[in-house]
Amino acid sequence: MTCHAFEQNSARERSLGVTVGNEFSISQHVQRLVTSSALARYALRVLRTRGLDDTALQHVFRATVVARLTYAASAWRGLTNASDRPRINSLLDRARRHGYCPPDLPTFDELCDTADKELLSKAVKQSHHVLHTLLPPPSTASQNYNLRHRTHSRELPAHTTHLTDRAFITRMLYKDVY
């Protein structure tokens, strides 16, 4: 292995299929998703020429591409930058135009928001959930003061770094989604 190749490998880490670059950049992961989705679109085009109907193509697209896009998205979506999300949404738009996904398929953010709400709801309600121990304690302020209504009764985490602001639980608690 050359020195240059070693530097490239140490500049990014791949864990559970998610590539995280220097300074917690997720752009390499998004690039990998876009590339693999382009390959999947080519395979879908071949399947269409072999006689597979649009309904079956849409099932294959959802089972392969959409599943790959949303895999662990709750963890990595907070690390995306402004140029990453449009690349993912344009990928879905292209698939809609070619008939590989239904026209009513939600955007990437809508897909992830739905999954995030379900995940946080389970973490809050189920004391044995793996994320439950990471939740901040219940807030006592609502018992002592007449505050505006919030959709959760948890203390809001203090701002420590921009990285913690992008973490799943912090994003969800400030979002007021469940």
C-alpha positions, -999 to +999 in steps of 0.1 A: +000+000+000+014+034-010+016+063+014-010+081-008-034+052-006-030+050+032-039+087+035-070+082+015-081+053+036-075+071+069-093+102+057-127+084+058-142+056+079-169+032+068-190+017+095-221-004+090-223+008+054-221+045+061-190+064+049-180+093+072-152+115+060-129+141+077-147+165+100-177+142+099-185+149+063-211+126+048-206+138+012-187+106+002-215+085+015-240+105-006-218+102-036-217+064-031-255+064-028-259+084-060-235+062-079-251+029-068-285+043-075-275+051-111-264+015-115-297+004-101-315+026-126-296+010-154-306-025-141-342-013-140-340-001-176-327-036-186-355-052-166-380-030-184-366-040-218-370-077-207-408-071-201-411-062-164-441-040-159-440-006-142-457-018-110-430-045-105-403-020-114-415+003-087-415-025-062-379-033-071-369+004-070-384+008-035-368-024-022-334-016-035-328+022-040-352+037-015-341+011+011-305+019+005-311+057+007-330+055+040-307+029+056-294+045+089-305+079+076-316+089+111-279+088+120-263+103+090-289+128+077-280+154+102-244+155+088-255+163+053-246+197+039-267+220+016-254+203-016-261+167-005-299+168-001-307+181-035-285+154-051-306+127-033-339+144-042-329+148-079-321+111-079-357+104-068-371+130-093-352+112-122-366+079-111-401+094-111-397+107-146-386+073-159-415+056-141-393+036-117-410+050-086-446+061-081-454+098-086-467+100-050-434+088-034-425+113-008-393+133-009-362+120+008-367+144+037-404+133+041-394+097+041-367+103+067-390+125+089-416+097+090-390+072+100-374+096+125-408+102+142-414+065+146-379+058+159-381+086+185-416+076+196-405+040+202-374+052+221-395+074+244-423+049+250-402+017+254-379+018+284-359-012+270-352+005+237-315+010+230-319+048+225-340+053+256-309+056+279-296+084+256-327+106+261-324+136+284-344+134+317-380+146+319-383+183+324-396+197+357-401+232+343-436+224+330-446+215+365-434+247+381-443+272+354-471+279+330-451+275+298-463+271+263-474+236+253-446+214+240-450+180+223-426+164+246-417+166+283-380+162+280-353+187+290-337+202+259-300+194+257-275+223+261-256+234+230-221+221+233-208+217+197-222+219+162-217+182+160-240+174+189-266+198+174-266+174+144-272+143+165-305+124+161-319+129+195-310+166+197-324+173+163-356+155+172-361+172+205-357+206+191-380+197+162-409+188+184-421+159+163-436+133+185 
